[in-house]
Amino acid sequence: MDSNKMSYNAGQAKGQAQEKAGNMMDKASNAAQSAKESVQEAGQQMMAKAQGAVDAVKDATGMNK
């Protein structure tokens, strides 16, 4: 195998490795974003439930009038 072909193959391998690394980073980023959105949604649901509980207590005690 001549040195030009070896250099070409090495460049191909490097390019493929960089592409795979980029794809893995994209997947990790997407997973992190998805987790962040899930946590935000859970927090919003908890706040809504807490507000519902506050309103229920106010209704029960007559403070909501």
All heavy atoms as a GROMACS GRO file, in nm:
protein
  463
    1MET      N    1   0.086  -0.119   0.000
    1MET     CA    2   0.000   0.000   0.000
    1MET      C    3   0.090   0.124   0.000
    1MET      O    4   0.182   0.133   0.080
    1MET     CB    5  -0.089  -0.003   0.126
    1MET     CG    6  -0.196   0.102   0.124
    1MET     SD    7  -0.296   0.106   0.275
    1MET     CE    8  -0.403  -0.032   0.254
    2ASP      N    9   0.067   0.213  -0.091
    2ASP     CA   10   0.153   0.331  -0.096
    2ASP      C   11   0.112   0.435   0.009
    2ASP      O   12   0.004   0.427   0.067
    2ASP     CB   13   0.159   0.391  -0.237
    2ASP     CG   14   0.027   0.451  -0.283
    2ASP    OD1   15  -0.062   0.472  -0.198
    2ASP    OD2   16   0.013   0.478  -0.403
    3SER      N   17   0.198   0.529   0.033
    3SER     CA   18   0.174   0.625   0.141
    3SER      C   19   0.055   0.715   0.112
    3SER      O   20  -0.014   0.758   0.206
    3SER     CB   21   0.299   0.707   0.168
    3SER     OG   22   0.328   0.791   0.059
    4ASN      N   23   0.026   0.746  -0.014
    4ASN     CA   24  -0.090   0.829  -0.045
    4ASN      C   25  -0.220   0.758  -0.006
    4ASN      O   26  -0.310   0.819   0.050
    4ASN     CB   27  -0.093   0.865  -0.194
    4ASN     CG   28   0.008   0.969  -0.231
    4ASN    OD1   29   0.056   1.042  -0.145
    4ASN    ND2   30   0.042   0.976  -0.358
    5LYS      N   31  -0.226   0.629  -0.038
    5LYS     CA   32  -0.347   0.553  -0.005
    5LYS      C   33  -0.360   0.539   0.148
    5LYS      O   34  -0.470   0.547   0.202
    5LYS     CB   35  -0.344   0.416  -0.071
    5LYS     CG   36  -0.471   0.338  -0.051
    5LYS     CD   37  -0.486   0.228  -0.153
    5LYS     CE   38  -0.607   0.147  -0.120
    5LYS     NZ   39  -0.718   0.166  -0.206
    6MET      N   40  -0.248   0.519   0.216
    6MET     CA   41  -0.251   0.509   0.363
    6MET      C   42  -0.298   0.641   0.424
    6MET      O   43  -0.378   0.641   0.517
    6MET     CB   44  -0.113   0.470   0.417
    6MET     CG   45  -0.076   0.326   0.388
    6MET     SD   46   0.093   0.283   0.434
    6MET     CE   47   0.099   0.325   0.606
    7SER      N   48  -0.250   0.752   0.371
    7SER     CA   49  -0.291   0.884   0.421
    7SER      C   50  -0.440   0.906   0.396
    7SER      O   51  -0.512   0.956   0.482
    7SER     CB   52  -0.211   0.995   0.354
    7SER     OG   53  -0.078   0.990   0.392
    8TYR      N   54  -0.484   0.865   0.276
    8TYR     CA   55  -0.627   0.879   0.243
    8TYR      C   56  -0.712   0.797   0.340
    8TYR      O   57  -0.811   0.847   0.394
    8TYR     CB   58  -0.651   0.832   0.099
    8TYR     CG   59  -0.797   0.829   0.062
    8TYR    CD1   60  -0.864   0.946   0.027
    8TYR    CD2   61  -0.869   0.710   0.062
    8TYR    CE1   62  -0.998   0.945  -0.006
    8TYR    CE2   63  -1.003   0.706   0.029
    8TYR     CZ   64  -1.068   0.823  -0.006
    8TYR     OH   65  -1.200   0.823  -0.038
    9ASN      N   66  -0.673   0.672   0.363
    9ASN     CA   67  -0.750   0.586   0.453
    9ASN      C   68  -0.749   0.641   0.596
    9ASN      O   69  -0.850   0.634   0.666
    9ASN     CB   70  -0.695   0.443   0.449
    9ASN     CG   71  -0.728   0.371   0.321
    9ASN    OD1   72  -0.817   0.413   0.248
    9ASN    ND2   73  -0.656   0.265   0.290
   10ALA      N   74  -0.637   0.694   0.637
   10ALA     CA   75  -0.629   0.753   0.771
   10ALA      C   76  -0.722   0.874   0.781
   10ALA      O   77  -0.791   0.893   0.881
   10ALA     CB   78  -0.486   0.793   0.803
   11GLY      N   79  -0.725   0.954   0.675
   11GLY     CA   80  -0.814   1.070   0.673
   11GLY      C   81  -0.959   1.028   0.675
   11GLY      O   82  -1.042   1.090   0.743
   12GLN      N   83  -0.992   0.923   0.601
   12GLN     CA   84  -1.129   0.871   0.601
   12GLN      C   85  -1.168   0.825   0.740
   12GLN      O   86  -1.277   0.855   0.789
   12GLN     CB   87  -1.141   0.753   0.503
   12GLN     CG   88  -1.139   0.793   0.358
   12GLN     CD   89  -1.268   0.860   0.317
   12GLN    OE1   90  -1.279   0.983   0.319
   12GLN    NE2   91  -1.365   0.780   0.282
   13ALA      N   92  -1.080   0.749   0.805
   13ALA     CA   93  -1.108   0.698   0.939
   13ALA      C   94  -1.127   0.813   1.038
   13ALA      O   95  -1.217   0.810   1.122
   13ALA     CB   96  -0.995   0.606   0.986
   14LYS      N   97  -1.043   0.915   1.027
   14LYS     CA   98  -1.053   1.031   1.115
   14LYS      C   99  -1.187   1.103   1.094
   14LYS      O  100  -1.255   1.139   1.189
   14LYS     CB  101  -0.938   1.128   1.091
   14LYS     CG  102  -0.942   1.251   1.177
   14LYS     CD  103  -0.827   1.346   1.148
   14LYS     CE  104  -0.839   1.471   1.232
   14LYS     NZ  105  -0.738   1.572   1.197
   15GLY      N  106  -1.225   1.122   0.968
   15GLY     CA  107  -1.352   1.187   0.937
   15GLY      C  108  -1.470   1.110   0.991
   15GLY      O  109  -1.564   1.167   1.046
   16GLN      N  110  -1.466   0.978   0.976
   16GLN     CA  111  -1.576   0.895   1.027
   16GLN      C  112  -1.582   0.901   1.179
   16GLN      O  113  -1.692   0.907   1.237
   16GLN     CB  114  -1.559   0.750   0.980
   16GLN     CG  115  -1.584   0.733   0.831
   16GLN     CD  116  -1.552   0.594   0.782
   16GLN    OE1  117  -1.511   0.508   0.858
   16GLN    NE2  118  -1.570   0.573   0.652
   17ALA      N  119  -1.467   0.901   1.244
   17ALA     CA  120  -1.465   0.910   1.390
   17ALA      C  121  -1.519   1.044   1.437
   17ALA      O  122  -1.595   1.051   1.536
   17ALA     CB  123  -1.322   0.890   1.442
   18GLN      N  124  -1.484   1.151   1.366
   18GLN     CA  125  -1.534   1.284   1.403
   18GLN      C  126  -1.686   1.290   1.384
   18GLN      O  127  -1.757   1.348   1.467
   18GLN     CB  128  -1.466   1.392   1.320
   18GLN     CG  129  -1.323   1.418   1.360
   18GLN     CD  130  -1.252   1.514   1.268
   18GLN    OE1  131  -1.287   1.528   1.150
   18GLN    NE2  132  -1.150   1.582   1.319
   19GLU      N  133  -1.736   1.230   1.277
   19GLU     CA  134  -1.880   1.229   1.252
   19GLU      C  135  -1.954   1.152   1.361
   19GLU      O  136  -2.056   1.196   1.412
   19GLU     CB  137  -1.909   1.167   1.114
   19GLU     CG  138  -2.055   1.157   1.079
   19GLU     CD  139  -2.124   1.292   1.061
   19GLU    OE1  140  -2.054   1.393   1.038
   19GLU    OE2  141  -2.248   1.295   1.071
   20LYS      N  142  -1.898   1.038   1.399
   20LYS     CA  143  -1.960   0.958   1.506
   20LYS      C  144  -1.960   1.035   1.638
   20LYS      O  145  -2.059   1.033   1.711
   20LYS     CB  146  -1.888   0.824   1.522
   20LYS     CG  147  -1.919   0.725   1.413
   20LYS     CD  148  -1.849   0.592   1.435
   20LYS     CE  149  -1.879   0.496   1.321
   20LYS     NZ  150  -1.807   0.370   1.337
   21ALA      N  151  -1.850   1.101   1.667
   21ALA     CA  152  -1.841   1.180   1.791
   21ALA      C  153  -1.943   1.292   1.788
   21ALA      O  154  -2.010   1.320   1.888
   21ALA     CB  155  -1.700   1.235   1.809
   22GLY      N  156  -1.957   1.358   1.672
   22GLY     CA  157  -2.056   1.465   1.660
   22GLY      C  158  -2.197   1.414   1.681
   22GLY      O  159  -2.278   1.477   1.748
   23ASN      N  160  -2.226   1.297   1.623
   23ASN     CA  161  -2.360   1.239   1.640
   23ASN      C  162  -2.386   1.204   1.786
   23ASN      O  163  -2.497   1.223   1.837
   23ASN     CB  164  -2.376   1.114   1.552
   23ASN     CG  165  -2.389   1.148   1.406
   23ASN    OD1  166  -2.422   1.261   1.370
   23ASN    ND2  167  -2.362   1.051   1.320
   24MET      N  168  -2.283   1.152   1.854
   24MET     CA  169  -2.300   1.117   1.995
   24MET      C  170  -2.325   1.242   2.079
   24MET      O  171  -2.407   1.240   2.170
   24MET     CB  172  -2.177   1.040   2.046
   24MET     CG  173  -2.166   0.900   1.990
   24MET     SD  174  -2.015   0.816   2.036
   24MET     CE  175  -2.034   0.804   2.213
   25MET      N  176  -2.255   1.350   2.046
   25MET     CA  177  -2.274   1.475   2.120
   25MET      C  178  -2.415   1.530   2.097
   25MET      O  179  -2.479   1.579   2.190
   25MET     CB  180  -2.170   1.579   2.079
   25MET     CG  181  -2.030   1.547   2.123
   25MET     SD  182  -2.014   1.536   2.302
   25MET     CE  183  -2.035   1.707   2.346
   26ASP      N  184  -2.464   1.519   1.973
   26ASP     CA  185  -2.600   1.563   1.944
   26ASP      C  186  -2.701   1.482   2.025
   26ASP      O  187  -2.796   1.537   2.081
   26ASP     CB  188  -2.630   1.549   1.794
   26ASP     CG  189  -2.559   1.653   1.710
   26ASP    OD1  190  -2.511   1.753   1.767
   26ASP    OD2  191  -2.552   1.633   1.587
   27LYS      N  192  -2.680   1.352   2.030
   27LYS     CA  193  -2.772   1.265   2.105
   27LYS      C  194  -2.769   1.299   2.254
   27LYS      O  195  -2.873   1.305   2.319
   27LYS     CB  196  -2.737   1.118   2.084
   27LYS     CG  197  -2.776   1.066   1.948
   27LYS     CD  198  -2.741   0.919   1.932
   27LYS     CE  199  -2.774   0.871   1.793
   27LYS     NZ  200  -2.736   0.731   1.773
   28ALA      N  201  -2.649   1.324   2.306
   28ALA     CA  202  -2.637   1.360   2.448
   28ALA      C  203  -2.705   1.493   2.475
   28ALA      O  204  -2.774   1.510   2.576
   28ALA     CB  205  -2.490   1.365   2.489
   29SER      N  206  -2.687   1.587   2.385
   29SER     CA  207  -2.749   1.719   2.400
   29SER      C  208  -2.901   1.707   2.397
   29SER      O  209  -2.971   1.769   2.478
   29SER     CB  210  -2.700   1.812   2.289
   29SER     OG  211  -2.767   1.937   2.297
   30ASN      N  212  -2.952   1.626   2.303
   30ASN     CA  213  -3.096   1.606   2.295
   30ASN      C  214  -3.151   1.540   2.421
   30ASN      O  215  -3.258   1.576   2.469
   30ASN     CB  216  -3.131   1.522   2.171
   30ASN     CG  217  -3.109   1.597   2.042
   30ASN    OD1  218  -3.102   1.720   2.041
   30ASN    ND2  219  -3.099   1.525   1.933
   31ALA      N  220  -3.076   1.444   2.474
   31ALA     CA  221  -3.120   1.376   2.596
   31ALA      C  222  -3.122   1.474   2.714
   31ALA      O  223  -3.214   1.473   2.795
   31ALA     CB  224  -3.028   1.258   2.627
   32ALA      N  225  -3.020   1.559   2.721
   32ALA     CA  226  -3.015   1.658   2.829
   32ALA      C  227  -3.130   1.757   2.818
   32ALA      O  228  -3.192   1.792   2.918
   32ALA     CB  229  -2.881   1.731   2.827
   33GLN      N  230  -3.159   1.801   2.697
   33GLN     CA  231  -3.270   1.895   2.676
   33GLN      C  232  -3.402   1.830   2.714
   33GLN      O  233  -3.487   1.893   2.778
   33GLN     CB  234  -3.272   1.942   2.530
   33GLN     CG  235  -3.381   2.042   2.499
   33GLN     CD  236  -3.363   2.176   2.572
   33GLN    OE1  237  -3.252   2.216   2.601
   33GLN    NE2  238  -3.472   2.242   2.602
   34SER      N  239  -3.419   1.706   2.676
   34SER     CA  240  -3.542   1.633   2.708
   34SER      C  241  -3.558   1.618   2.859
   34SER      O  242  -3.668   1.637   2.913
   34SER     CB  243  -3.540   1.495   2.641
   34SER     OG  244  -3.658   1.425   2.668
   35ALA      N  245  -3.449   1.587   2.927
   35ALA     CA  246  -3.454   1.574   3.073
   35ALA      C  247  -3.488   1.707   3.138
   35ALA      O  248  -3.568   1.713   3.232
   35ALA     CB  249  -3.320   1.522   3.125
   36LYS      N  250  -3.430   1.814   3.087
   36LYS     CA  251  -3.457   1.949   3.141
   36LYS      C  252  -3.605   1.982   3.125
   36LYS      O  253  -3.668   2.032   3.219
   36LYS     CB  254  -3.372   2.051   3.066
   36LYS     CG  255  -3.396   2.194   3.107
   36LYS     CD  256  -3.313   2.290   3.024
   36LYS     CE  257  -3.352   2.433   3.049
   36LYS     NZ  258  -3.284   2.526   2.958
   37GLU      N  259  -3.660   1.952   3.007
   37GLU     CA  260  -3.802   1.981   2.983
   37GLU      C  261  -3.891   1.897   3.074
   37GLU      O  262  -3.992   1.945   3.125
   37GLU     CB  263  -3.835   1.957   2.836
   37GLU     CG  264  -3.773   2.062   2.745
   37GLU     CD  265  -3.780   2.026   2.597
   37GLU    OE1  266  -3.837   1.920   2.563
   37GLU    OE2  267  -3.727   2.104   2.516
   38SER      N  268  -3.852   1.772   3.097
   38SER     CA  269  -3.931   1.684   3.185
   38SER      C  270  -3.931   1.739   3.328
   38SER      O  271  -4.035   1.738   3.394
   38SER     CB  272  -3.874   1.542   3.183
   38SER     OG  273  -3.890   1.483   3.057
   39VAL      N  274  -3.815   1.784   3.373
   39VAL     CA  275  -3.805   1.839   3.509
   39VAL      C  276  -3.888   1.966   3.521
   39VAL      O  277  -3.958   1.988   3.621
   39VAL     CB  278  -3.657   1.863   3.546
   39VAL    CG1  279  -3.645   1.947   3.673
   39VAL    CG2  280  -3.585   1.732   3.562
   40GLN      N  281  -3.881   2.052   3.418
   40GLN     CA  282  -3.960   2.175   3.421
   40GLN      C  283  -4.109   2.143   3.425
   40GLN      O  284  -4.184   2.206   3.499
   40GLN     CB  285  -3.928   2.261   3.298
   40GLN     CG  286  -3.793   2.329   3.306
   40GLN     CD  287  -3.759   2.405   3.180
   40GLN    OE1  288  -3.803   2.372   3.072
   40GLN    NE2  289  -3.677   2.507   3.194
   41GLU      N  290  -4.150   2.045   3.346
   41GLU     CA  291  -4.292   2.009   3.343
   41GLU      C  292  -4.336   1.953   3.478
   41GLU      O  293  -4.443   1.987   3.528
   41GLU     CB  294  -4.317   1.906   3.233
   41GLU     CG  295  -4.463   1.874   3.213
   41GLU     CD  296  -4.487   1.781   3.095
   41GLU    OE1  297  -4.410   1.783   3.000
   41GLU    OE2  298  -4.586   1.708   3.102
   42ALA      N  299  -4.251   1.870   3.538
   42ALA     CA  300  -4.284   1.814   3.669
   42ALA      C  301  -4.295   1.926   3.772
   42ALA      O  302  -4.385   1.924   3.857
   42ALA     CB  303  -4.177   1.713   3.710
   43GLY      N  304  -4.205   2.024   3.765
   43GLY     CA  305  -4.210   2.136   3.858
   43GLY      C  306  -4.337   2.217   3.841
   43GLY      O  307  -4.400   2.258   3.940
   44GLN      N  308  -4.378   2.238   3.717
   44GLN     CA  309  -4.502   2.313   3.692
   44GLN      C  310  -4.623   2.237   3.744
   44GLN      O  311  -4.715   2.297   3.802
   44GLN     CB  312  -4.516   2.341   3.542
   44GLN     CG  313  -4.417   2.444   3.492
   44GLN     CD  314  -4.415   2.455   3.340
   44GLN    OE1  315  -4.470   2.373   3.269
   44GLN    NE2  316  -4.348   2.558   3.290
   45GLN      N  317  -4.622   2.104   3.726
   45GLN     CA  318  -4.733   2.024   3.778
   45GLN      C  319  -4.738   2.030   3.931
   45GLN      O  320  -4.847   2.040   3.988
   45GLN     CB  321  -4.720   1.878   3.732
   45GLN     CG  322  -4.747   1.860   3.584
   45GLN     CD  323  -4.719   1.719   3.537
   45GLN    OE1  324  -4.667   1.636   3.610
   45GLN    NE2  325  -4.754   1.692   3.412
   46MET      N  326  -4.622   2.026   3.994
   46MET     CA  327  -4.617   2.034   4.141
   46MET      C  328  -4.669   2.169   4.189
   46MET      O  329  -4.743   2.176   4.288
   46MET     CB  330  -4.475   2.010   4.192
   46MET     CG  331  -4.430   1.867   4.182
   46MET     SD  332  -4.261   1.844   4.237
   46MET     CE  333  -4.267   1.898   4.406
   47MET      N  334  -4.631   2.276   4.120
   47MET     CA  335  -4.678   2.409   4.159
   47MET      C  336  -4.829   2.419   4.143
   47MET      O  337  -4.896   2.478   4.229
   47MET     CB  338  -4.608   2.517   4.074
   47MET     CG  339  -4.463   2.538   4.113
   47MET     SD  340  -4.377   2.658   4.010
   47MET     CE  341  -4.475   2.804   4.031
   48ALA      N  342  -4.882   2.362   4.036
   48ALA     CA  343  -5.027   2.366   4.015
   48ALA      C  344  -5.099   2.288   4.124
   48ALA      O  345  -5.202   2.332   4.176
   48ALA     CB  346  -5.061   2.310   3.877
   49LYS      N  347  -5.043   2.174   4.161
   49LYS     CA  348  -5.105   2.093   4.267
   49LYS      C  349  -5.098   2.167   4.401
   49LYS      O  350  -5.194   2.165   4.478
   49LYS     CB  351  -5.036   1.957   4.277
   49LYS     CG  352  -5.071   1.865   4.163
   49LYS     CD  353  -5.001   1.731   4.175
   49LYS     CE  354  -5.035   1.643   4.057
   49LYS     NZ  355  -4.966   1.514   4.062
   50ALA      N  356  -4.986   2.230   4.428
   50ALA     CA  357  -4.971   2.305   4.552
   50ALA      C  358  -5.071   2.420   4.557
   50ALA      O  359  -5.133   2.446   4.661
   50ALA     CB  360  -4.828   2.357   4.567
   51GLN      N  361  -5.087   2.490   4.445
   51GLN     CA  362  -5.183   2.600   4.441
   51GLN      C  363  -5.324   2.547   4.461
   51GLN      O  364  -5.405   2.609   4.530
   51GLN     CB  365  -5.173   2.675   4.308
   51GLN     CG  366  -5.262   2.798   4.302
   51GLN     CD  367  -5.227   2.901   4.409
   51GLN    OE1  368  -5.111   2.939   4.422
   51GLN    NE2  369  -5.325   2.946   4.486
   52GLY      N  370  -5.352   2.430   4.402
   52GLY     CA  371  -5.483   2.367   4.422
   52GLY      C  372  -5.506   2.334   4.568
   52GLY      O  373  -5.617   2.353   4.621
   53ALA      N  374  -5.403   2.286   4.636
   53ALA     CA  375  -5.415   2.255   4.778
   53ALA      C  376  -5.438   2.381   4.860
   53ALA      O  377  -5.521   2.382   4.953
   53ALA     CB  378  -5.289   2.182   4.826
   54VAL      N  379  -5.368   2.488   4.826
   54VAL     CA  380  -5.387   2.616   4.896
   54VAL      C  381  -5.531   2.664   4.878
   54VAL      O  382  -5.597   2.706   4.974
   54VAL     CB  383  -5.287   2.722   4.845
   54VAL    CG1  384  -5.325   2.861   4.894
   54VAL    CG2  385  -5.145   2.686   4.889
   55ASP      N  386  -5.581   2.656   4.754
   55ASP     CA  387  -5.718   2.700   4.728
   55ASP      C  388  -5.819   2.613   4.803
   55ASP      O  389  -5.918   2.664   4.854
   55ASP     CB  390  -5.745   2.695   4.577
   55ASP     CG  391  -5.669   2.803   4.502
   55ASP    OD1  392  -5.623   2.901   4.566
   55ASP    OD2  393  -5.654   2.789   4.378
   56ALA      N  394  -5.791   2.483   4.811
   56ALA     CA  395  -5.882   2.392   4.883
   56ALA      C  396  -5.887   2.429   5.030
   56ALA      O  397  -5.995   2.430   5.091
   56ALA     CB  398  -5.838   2.247   4.864
   57VAL      N  399  -5.773   2.462   5.088
   57VAL     CA  400  -5.768   2.500   5.230
   57VAL      C  401  -5.842   2.631   5.250
   57VAL      O  402  -5.920   2.648   5.344
   57VAL     CB  403  -5.623   2.509   5.280
   57VAL    CG1  404  -5.617   2.576   5.417
   57VAL    CG2  405  -5.558   2.373   5.283
   58LYS      N  406  -5.819   2.726   5.159
   58LYS     CA  407  -5.889   2.854   5.170
   58LYS      C  408  -6.039   2.835   5.160
   58LYS      O  409  -6.116   2.899   5.234
   58LYS     CB  410  -5.841   2.950   5.060
   58LYS     CG  411  -5.704   3.007   5.086
   58LYS     CD  412  -5.666   3.105   4.974
   58LYS     CE  413  -5.534   3.170   4.996
   58LYS     NZ  414  -5.500   3.261   4.885
   59ASP      N  415  -6.082   2.748   5.067
   59ASP     CA  416  -6.227   2.721   5.054
   59ASP      C  417  -6.280   2.657   5.180
   59ASP      O  418  -6.389   2.694   5.228
   59ASP     CB  419  -6.252   2.629   4.932
   59ASP     CG  420  -6.233   2.701   4.800
   59ASP    OD1  421  -6.233   2.825   4.798
   59ASP    OD2  422  -6.217   2.631   4.698
   60ALA      N  423  -6.206   2.563   5.235
   60ALA     CA  424  -6.252   2.490   5.354
   60ALA      C  425  -6.260   2.581   5.476
   60ALA      O  426  -6.345   2.562   5.561
   60ALA     CB  427  -6.159   2.372   5.382
   61THR      N  428  -6.171   2.678   5.482
   61THR     CA  429  -6.169   2.768   5.598
   61THR      C  430  -6.246   2.895   5.577
   61THR      O  431  -6.255   2.981   5.665
   61THR     CB  432  -6.023   2.802   5.635
   61THR    OG1  433  -5.962   2.868   5.525
   61THR    CG2  434  -5.944   2.680   5.675
   62GLY      N  435  -6.299   2.913   5.455
   62GLY     CA  436  -6.376   3.033   5.425
   62GLY      C  437  -6.290   3.154   5.397
   62GLY      O  438  -6.340   3.266   5.396
   63MET      N  439  -6.162   3.135   5.373
   63MET     CA  440  -6.071   3.248   5.348
   63MET      C  441  -6.070   3.289   5.201
   63MET      O  442  -6.008   3.387   5.164
   63MET     CB  443  -5.929   3.211   5.388
   63MET     CG  444  -5.910   3.188   5.537
   63MET     SD  445  -5.743   3.130   5.576
   63MET     CE  446  -5.644   3.265   5.519
   64ASN      N  447  -6.142   3.218   5.117
   64ASN     CA  448  -6.136   3.243   4.973
   64ASN      C  449  -6.252   3.330   4.926
   64ASN      O  450  -6.284   3.333   4.810
   64ASN     CB  451  -6.135   3.109   4.898
   64ASN     CG  452  -6.054   3.116   4.771
   64ASN    OD1  453  -5.979   3.208   4.750
   64ASN    ND2  454  -6.068   3.016   4.686
   65LYS      N  455  -6.313   3.400   5.017
   65LYS     CA  456  -6.430   3.481   4.980
   65LYS      C  457  -6.396   3.627   4.967
   65LYS      O  458  -6.302   3.677   5.016
   65LYS     CB  459  -6.540   3.463   5.084
   65LYS     CG  460  -6.590   3.322   5.084
   65LYS     CD  461  -6.700   3.303   5.185
   65LYS     CE  462  -6.745   3.158   5.180
   65LYS     NZ  463  -6.845   3.126   5.274
   0.00000   0.00000   0.00000
